[in-house]
Amino acid sequence: MTLSLRGTLRTALVLVMGFIAGSRLVSAWRWLQFYRELRGMDPSGADASLTFAEGDLAIAVLSFAGAWLAWWHFRPRGGPPPGTVS
């Protein structure tokens, strides 16, 4: 198996964007927990927590979409796989 620049870039982009999406999902989960805790005691703090959770979810969705786009865009094109004798 030979490593190509396109394959390496594809894998690196997907891993980085997946890491960003995962960390933002965890952050959104924590903000939702803060929202549930503050809902009755501090309405303005609860609203802020909900807003932060929505922002983190939006970034996670965009990161997942970017990872899918990178995976699709840098896919191997037609022809024999690199490193094979045709």
PyRosetta script that sets phi, psi and omega in degrees:
from pyrosetta import init, pose_from_sequence

init()
pose = pose_from_sequence("MTLSLRGTLRTALVLVMGFIAGSRLVSAWRWLQFYRELRGMDPSGADASLTFAEGDLAIAVLSFAGAWLAWWHFRPRGGPPPGTVS")
pose.set_psi(1, 129.0)
pose.set_omega(1, 178.3)
pose.set_phi(2, -105.5)
pose.set_psi(2, 146.7)
pose.set_omega(2, 178.1)
pose.set_phi(3, -92.3)
pose.set_psi(3, 131.3)
pose.set_omega(3, 176.4)
pose.set_phi(4, -109.6)
pose.set_psi(4, 156.9)
pose.set_omega(4, 178.4)
pose.set_phi(5, -62.3)
pose.set_psi(5, -41.2)
pose.set_omega(5, -179.5)
pose.set_phi(6, -62.7)
pose.set_psi(6, -44.6)
pose.set_omega(6, 179.7)
pose.set_phi(7, -66.4)
pose.set_psi(7, -39.4)
pose.set_omega(7, 178.7)
pose.set_phi(8, -66.1)
pose.set_psi(8, -44.1)
pose.set_omega(8, 178.0)
pose.set_phi(9, -63.2)
pose.set_psi(9, -41.5)
pose.set_omega(9, 179.3)
pose.set_phi(10, -59.2)
pose.set_psi(10, -49.9)
pose.set_omega(10, -178.2)
pose.set_phi(11, -65.0)
pose.set_psi(11, -42.7)
pose.set_omega(11, -179.3)
pose.set_phi(12, -63.6)
pose.set_psi(12, -44.5)
pose.set_omega(12, 179.8)
pose.set_phi(13, -63.2)
pose.set_psi(13, -43.9)
pose.set_omega(13, -179.2)
pose.set_phi(14, -65.4)
pose.set_psi(14, -41.1)
pose.set_omega(14, 178.9)
pose.set_phi(15, -65.2)
pose.set_psi(15, -43.8)
pose.set_omega(15, -179.9)
pose.set_phi(16, -65.1)
pose.set_psi(16, -45.6)
pose.set_omega(16, -178.9)
pose.set_phi(17, -68.9)
pose.set_psi(17, -33.5)
pose.set_omega(17, 175.0)
pose.set_phi(18, -66.6)
pose.set_psi(18, -38.5)
pose.set_omega(18, 176.6)
pose.set_phi(19, -63.2)
pose.set_psi(19, -44.5)
pose.set_omega(19, 178.9)
pose.set_phi(20, -61.4)
pose.set_psi(20, -45.9)
pose.set_omega(20, -179.5)
pose.set_phi(21, -62.2)
pose.set_psi(21, -43.4)
pose.set_omega(21, 179.9)
pose.set_phi(22, -64.1)
pose.set_psi(22, -42.5)
pose.set_omega(22, 179.9)
pose.set_phi(23, -67.1)
pose.set_psi(23, -35.1)
pose.set_omega(23, 177.9)
pose.set_phi(24, -70.8)
pose.set_psi(24, -33.0)
pose.set_omega(24, 175.2)
pose.set_phi(25, -65.7)
pose.set_psi(25, -40.7)
pose.set_omega(25, 177.1)
pose.set_phi(26, -64.3)
pose.set_psi(26, -41.7)
pose.set_omega(26, 178.8)
pose.set_phi(27, -64.3)
pose.set_psi(27, -41.2)
pose.set_omega(27, 178.2)
pose.set_phi(28, -63.2)
pose.set_psi(28, -39.5)
pose.set_omega(28, 178.0)
pose.set_phi(29, -60.8)
pose.set_psi(29, -43.4)
pose.set_omega(29, 179.7)
pose.set_phi(30, -65.4)
pose.set_psi(30, -39.7)
pose.set_omega(30, 178.6)
pose.set_phi(31, -65.3)
pose.set_psi(31, -35.5)
pose.set_omega(31, 177.2)
pose.set_phi(32, -67.8)
pose.set_psi(32, -35.1)
pose.set_omega(32, 174.8)
pose.set_phi(33, -64.6)
pose.set_psi(33, -43.3)
pose.set_omega(33, 175.9)
pose.set_phi(34, -61.3)
pose.set_psi(34, -38.1)
pose.set_omega(34, 178.8)
pose.set_phi(35, -60.9)
pose.set_psi(35, -46.0)
pose.set_omega(35, -179.4)
pose.set_phi(36, -64.3)
pose.set_psi(36, -36.1)
pose.set_omega(36, 179.5)
pose.set_phi(37, -70.4)
pose.set_psi(37, -38.9)
pose.set_omega(37, -173.7)
pose.set_phi(38, -91.2)
pose.set_psi(38, -6.5)
pose.set_omega(38, -173.3)
pose.set_phi(39, -53.4)
pose.set_psi(39, -44.7)
pose.set_omega(39, -177.1)
pose.set_phi(40, -87.5)
pose.set_psi(40, -27.0)
pose.set_omega(40, -173.4)
pose.set_phi(41, -91.4)
pose.set_psi(41, -43.2)
pose.set_omega(41, -172.2)
pose.set_phi(42, -136.6)
pose.set_psi(42, 90.3)
pose.set_omega(42, -175.9)
pose.set_phi(43, -61.4)
pose.set_psi(43, -36.2)
pose.set_omega(43, -179.3)
pose.set_phi(44, -70.8)
pose.set_psi(44, -37.7)
pose.set_omega(44, 175.7)
pose.set_phi(45, -66.1)
pose.set_psi(45, -36.9)
pose.set_omega(45, 177.4)
pose.set_phi(46, -65.6)
pose.set_psi(46, -41.8)
pose.set_omega(46, 178.2)
pose.set_phi(47, -64.1)
pose.set_psi(47, -39.5)
pose.set_omega(47, 178.0)
pose.set_phi(48, -64.9)
pose.set_psi(48, -42.0)
pose.set_omega(48, 178.9)
pose.set_phi(49, -62.5)
pose.set_psi(49, -41.2)
pose.set_omega(49, 178.8)
pose.set_phi(50, -65.7)
pose.set_psi(50, -38.8)
pose.set_omega(50, 177.6)
pose.set_phi(51, -64.3)
pose.set_psi(51, -42.6)
pose.set_omega(51, 178.4)
pose.set_phi(52, -64.6)
pose.set_psi(52, -38.8)
pose.set_omega(52, 177.8)
pose.set_phi(53, -63.6)
pose.set_psi(53, -42.1)
pose.set_omega(53, 178.4)
pose.set_phi(54, -63.4)
pose.set_psi(54, -40.3)
pose.set_omega(54, 177.7)
pose.set_phi(55, -64.0)
pose.set_psi(55, -42.6)
pose.set_omega(55, 178.4)
pose.set_phi(56, -65.1)
pose.set_psi(56, -38.9)
pose.set_omega(56, 177.0)
pose.set_phi(57, -64.4)
pose.set_psi(57, -39.2)
pose.set_omega(57, 178.4)
pose.set_phi(58, -63.8)
pose.set_psi(58, -42.4)
pose.set_omega(58, 178.4)
pose.set_phi(59, -65.4)
pose.set_psi(59, -38.3)
pose.set_omega(59, 178.4)
pose.set_phi(60, -63.7)
pose.set_psi(60, -43.1)
pose.set_omega(60, 178.7)
pose.set_phi(61, -63.9)
pose.set_psi(61, -43.3)
pose.set_omega(61, 178.0)
pose.set_phi(62, -64.4)
pose.set_psi(62, -36.1)
pose.set_omega(62, 178.2)
pose.set_phi(63, -68.4)
pose.set_psi(63, -41.9)
pose.set_omega(63, 176.0)
pose.set_phi(64, -61.9)
pose.set_psi(64, -41.6)
pose.set_omega(64, 178.5)
pose.set_phi(65, -65.1)
pose.set_psi(65, -40.0)
pose.set_omega(65, 177.6)
pose.set_phi(66, -65.5)
pose.set_psi(66, -38.5)
pose.set_omega(66, 177.3)
pose.set_phi(67, -64.4)
pose.set_psi(67, -44.1)
pose.set_omega(67, 178.1)
pose.set_phi(68, -62.9)
pose.set_psi(68, -42.4)
pose.set_omega(68, 179.9)
pose.set_phi(69, -64.3)
pose.set_psi(69, -41.6)
pose.set_omega(69, 177.5)
pose.set_phi(70, -64.5)
pose.set_psi(70, -42.2)
pose.set_omega(70, 179.6)
pose.set_phi(71, -62.5)
pose.set_psi(71, -40.8)
pose.set_omega(71, -178.8)
pose.set_phi(72, -74.4)
pose.set_psi(72, -42.6)
pose.set_omega(72, -174.5)
pose.set_phi(73, -68.9)
pose.set_psi(73, -38.7)
pose.set_omega(73, -177.6)
pose.set_phi(74, -96.5)
pose.set_psi(74, 24.2)
pose.set_omega(74, 179.7)
pose.set_phi(75, -70.4)
pose.set_psi(75, 158.3)
pose.set_omega(75, 177.3)
pose.set_phi(76, -65.4)
pose.set_psi(76, 138.5)
pose.set_omega(76, 179.5)
pose.set_phi(77, -86.2)
pose.set_psi(77, -178.4)
pose.set_omega(77, -178.6)
pose.set_phi(78, -63.0)
pose.set_psi(78, 165.2)
pose.set_omega(78, -179.1)
pose.set_phi(79, 105.6)
pose.set_psi(79, 174.8)
pose.set_omega(79, -179.5)
pose.set_phi(80, -69.6)
pose.set_psi(80, 152.7)
pose.set_omega(80, 178.9)
pose.set_phi(81, -63.0)
pose.set_psi(81, 151.7)
pose.set_omega(81, 179.8)
pose.set_phi(82, -62.0)
pose.set_psi(82, 141.4)
pose.set_omega(82, 177.5)
pose.set_phi(83, 88.3)
pose.set_psi(83, 3.1)
pose.set_omega(83, 179.1)
pose.set_phi(84, -102.6)
pose.set_psi(84, 153.0)
pose.set_omega(84, 178.0)
pose.set_phi(85, -94.9)
pose.set_psi(85, 126.0)
pose.set_omega(85, -178.7)
pose.set_phi(86, -102.4)
pose.dump_pdb("model.pdb")
